[in-house]
Amino acid sequence: MKKKLGWVIFAIILVVFTSFYAVIDKTNAIYDRKVDTTKYVAVGLEKGEKLEQTFISKEEKLDGVNVKMSVTGEAKNKTVSYVLKDESDKVVASGETSLEKIKAGKFFKFSFETDEGCKGQKYTFELTVDQCEEGSQVLVYAVPGGVKDATFIVKGEKAEGVMVLRTVTHRFDIETFIVTAIFIIYVLGFVGWLSKVFK
């Protein structure tokens, strides 16, 4: 009886722990992730210049977007502003941020208040360089080739490719839950087996 109770308690603790751990920032790429990163194209923006990227949301809610970016010159001297519009051209999120903490060639996160009812809806993400020293640029990466319902506009003109952009949704992820649970069970089982072998 005590052994069964112990297993029940273990199962409860396992489920609770993995459930908390599985609440993550789930990302969904709007571009083709199969394209080799060596084929990515860097689009340079100077002060006052803007990019626009349309996409269809795969999630019910959005909490931000990640954009693969870099800079030339001093990152601390650069600021950008962003706007997220829905299909009716209504602004659902906007903000301004410094690029001081940007890491070259990595994803930079633009967070905003949660927007709900997003799945299947078309959005436009606009990125404008507000401050940039003369002779340097903000670099935004794009993937060659087209994706349905993903129009890429650079400095007011339609361009080939798709911005390397991932939507961010803070939610419970079943895949993370399962993988974490299996890993914990495996480690505990392995430790138990070792204790029996060297007992």
C-alpha positions as CSV (number, residue, x, y, z in Angstrom):
1,M,0.0,0.0,0.0
2,K,2.8,2.4,1.0
3,K,4.6,1.5,-2.3
4,K,1.5,2.3,-4.4
5,L,1.0,5.6,-2.5
6,G,4.7,6.5,-3.1
7,W,4.2,6.0,-6.9
8,V,1.1,8.1,-6.9
9,I,2.9,10.9,-5.1
10,F,5.8,10.6,-7.5
11,A,3.4,10.8,-10.5
12,I,1.7,13.9,-9.1
13,I,5.1,15.6,-8.5
14,L,6.3,14.7,-12.0
15,V,3.2,16.0,-13.7
16,V,3.2,19.3,-11.7
17,F,6.9,19.9,-12.3
18,T,6.8,19.1,-16.0
19,S,3.7,21.2,-16.5
20,F,5.4,24.3,-15.0
21,Y,8.5,23.6,-17.1
22,A,6.5,23.1,-20.3
23,V,5.1,26.7,-20.2
24,I,7.5,28.3,-22.7
25,D,7.8,31.0,-25.3
26,K,6.7,28.8,-28.3
27,T,8.0,30.2,-31.6
28,N,6.7,29.7,-35.1
29,A,8.8,30.6,-38.1
30,I,7.1,32.4,-41.0
31,Y,10.0,31.5,-43.3
32,D,11.3,28.1,-44.7
33,R,13.5,26.8,-41.9
34,K,14.9,24.2,-44.3
35,V,16.9,26.8,-46.2
36,D,20.6,26.8,-45.3
37,T,21.6,29.8,-43.2
38,T,24.5,30.5,-45.5
39,K,21.9,31.5,-48.1
40,Y,20.4,34.2,-45.8
41,V,20.5,37.7,-47.2
42,A,21.3,40.7,-45.0
43,V,19.1,43.8,-45.8
44,G,20.8,47.0,-44.6
45,L,18.6,49.9,-43.2
46,E,19.8,53.4,-42.4
47,K,18.0,56.0,-40.3
48,G,14.4,56.6,-41.3
49,E,14.2,53.4,-43.5
50,K,11.6,50.7,-43.0
51,L,10.8,47.1,-43.6
52,E,7.4,45.4,-43.7
53,Q,6.5,41.8,-43.5
54,T,3.1,40.2,-43.7
55,F,2.4,36.7,-42.3
56,I,-0.5,34.4,-41.1
57,S,-0.6,33.6,-37.4
58,K,-0.5,29.9,-36.5
59,E,-1.4,30.5,-32.9
60,E,-4.5,31.8,-31.1
61,K,-2.5,34.5,-29.4
62,L,0.7,36.5,-30.0
63,D,3.1,37.8,-27.3
64,G,5.9,39.1,-29.5
65,V,8.1,38.4,-32.5
66,N,11.8,37.4,-32.9
67,V,13.7,38.9,-35.8
68,K,17.2,37.8,-36.9
69,M,19.2,41.0,-36.8
70,S,22.7,42.5,-36.6
71,V,24.3,45.9,-36.9
72,T,27.4,47.6,-38.2
73,G,29.0,50.2,-36.0
74,E,27.9,50.8,-32.4
75,A,24.8,48.9,-31.3
76,K,24.2,51.3,-28.3
77,N,23.7,54.2,-30.7
78,K,20.8,52.5,-32.5
79,T,17.1,52.5,-31.8
80,V,14.3,51.0,-33.8
81,S,10.5,51.2,-33.6
82,Y,8.0,48.5,-34.5
83,V,4.3,48.3,-35.3
84,L,2.1,45.2,-35.7
85,K,-1.1,45.7,-37.7
86,D,-4.0,43.3,-38.3
87,E,-5.8,42.7,-41.6
88,S,-7.9,45.8,-41.2
89,D,-4.8,47.9,-40.7
90,K,-5.5,48.4,-37.0
91,V,-2.5,48.8,-34.8
92,V,-2.5,45.9,-32.3
93,A,1.0,46.5,-30.9
94,S,3.8,49.1,-31.2
95,G,6.9,50.2,-29.4
96,E,10.5,51.5,-29.5
97,T,13.6,49.8,-28.3
98,S,17.4,50.2,-28.2
99,L,19.6,47.6,-29.9
100,E,22.2,47.9,-27.2
101,K,21.8,44.3,-26.2
102,I,21.7,42.9,-29.7
103,K,23.9,39.9,-30.5
104,A,25.3,39.7,-34.0
105,G,23.3,37.4,-36.3
106,K,21.0,36.2,-33.4
107,F,17.3,36.7,-32.9
108,F,16.2,39.9,-31.2
109,K,12.9,39.8,-29.4
110,F,10.2,42.4,-29.7
111,S,7.7,41.8,-26.9
112,F,4.2,43.3,-26.6
113,E,0.9,42.8,-24.7
114,T,-0.9,39.6,-25.6
115,D,-3.2,39.8,-28.7
116,E,-5.8,37.1,-28.8
117,G,-7.9,35.5,-31.5
118,C,-5.0,35.5,-33.9
119,K,-5.0,32.0,-35.5
120,G,-5.4,32.2,-39.3
121,Q,-5.4,36.0,-39.2
122,K,-3.1,38.1,-41.4
123,Y,-0.7,40.5,-39.8
124,T,1.9,43.1,-40.9
125,F,5.0,43.7,-38.9
126,E,6.8,47.0,-39.6
127,L,10.3,47.8,-38.5
128,T,11.7,51.3,-38.7
129,V,15.2,52.6,-37.8
130,D,14.7,55.7,-35.7
131,Q,18.3,56.3,-34.7
132,C,21.5,55.2,-36.4
133,E,24.9,56.9,-36.7
134,E,26.0,58.0,-40.2
135,G,27.9,55.3,-42.1
136,S,26.4,52.4,-40.2
137,Q,23.3,50.2,-40.6
138,V,20.8,47.9,-38.9
139,L,20.9,44.6,-40.7
140,V,17.8,42.4,-41.0
141,Y,18.1,38.9,-42.5
142,A,15.8,37.4,-45.1
143,V,15.4,34.0,-46.7
144,P,15.4,33.8,-50.5
145,G,12.2,32.5,-52.1
146,G,8.5,33.1,-51.5
147,V,6.1,31.9,-48.9
148,K,2.3,32.1,-49.4
149,D,0.7,35.2,-47.7
150,A,4.1,36.5,-46.7
151,T,4.9,39.7,-48.6
152,F,8.2,41.4,-47.9
153,I,8.5,45.1,-48.5
154,V,11.9,46.9,-48.2
155,K,12.0,50.7,-48.2
156,G,8.6,50.9,-49.8
157,E,9.3,48.4,-52.6
158,K,8.2,44.7,-52.8
159,A,11.3,42.5,-52.4
160,E,12.0,38.8,-53.0
161,G,12.2,36.6,-49.9
162,V,10.8,36.5,-46.4
163,M,12.1,38.1,-43.3
164,V,13.7,35.7,-40.8
165,L,10.9,36.2,-38.3
166,R,9.4,34.0,-35.7
167,T,6.1,34.7,-33.8
168,V,6.3,34.2,-30.0
169,T,3.4,32.7,-28.0
170,H,3.8,32.1,-24.2
171,R,1.9,28.9,-23.6
172,F,1.9,25.3,-22.5
173,D,3.8,23.1,-25.0
174,I,2.8,19.4,-25.1
175,E,6.0,18.4,-26.9
176,T,8.2,20.0,-24.1
177,F,6.0,18.3,-21.5
178,I,6.4,14.8,-23.0
179,V,10.2,15.1,-23.6
180,T,10.8,16.5,-20.1
181,A,8.7,13.8,-18.5
182,I,10.5,11.0,-20.5
183,F,13.9,12.5,-19.6
184,I,13.1,12.6,-15.9
185,I,11.8,9.0,-15.9
186,Y,14.8,7.8,-17.8
187,V,17.3,9.5,-15.4
188,L,15.5,8.2,-12.3
189,G,15.2,4.7,-13.8
190,F,18.9,4.7,-14.8
191,V,19.9,5.9,-11.2
192,G,17.7,3.2,-9.7
193,W,19.3,0.6,-12.0
194,L,22.8,1.7,-11.0
195,S,22.0,1.6,-7.3
196,K,20.9,-2.1,-7.7
197,V,24.0,-3.0,-9.7
198,F,26.4,-1.5,-7.1
199,K,24.4,-2.5,-4.1
